[in-house]
Amino acid sequence: MPSTTASSLSRQAPVLNSRQATIQALRLAQAAEHLAAAYSQALSRWLGDPVLRLAGRPFITECYRSAERQNELYAQGRSKPGPIVTYKRGGESNHNFGPPTPAMDVAFLLADGSVSWSGLLLSKFARLMQYADARVRWGGDWNGNGRSDDEQFLDRPHFEVPTAQKGGPGRE
Ligand SMILES: [Zn+2]
């Protein structure tokens, strides 16, 4: 089946353009040291995997978030249309600390240029994040019991590391 062979050979891993790469460097620079290190290691393992690298290119959609932006997100699904995406008001989320910021949100760039928040891809990436640093907490499994179906608020794109600052777990 020459055509199948040709199409599988021509299948390209999605790559960031130079503008996207610049934004990624800026977002990664906002992240707390342990989180940035875990992300960098997980990313390099992902890109080194012949199957995963074709499935999508992980990227940081958000790291530091101002209190104003947090309040805008909080309004979504309450005083503004859209689904609820957070239970934290401005200043309450780990995204509002720093920089250095102990939280980041991750998605995947696909080969066609679209963005995916696939739960399957995120769970695979979460495993690599936690393999890189066991302190990483994943919003798809806050209590770390290997299951997502017992979480009150699933936030699969979200990763965080503990901080010395006040607060605690589940600060999406
Ligand atoms: Zn988040």
Residues whose N, C-alpha, C, O or C-beta is under 5 A from the ligand:
A	BS01	ZN	M104 D105 H158 E172
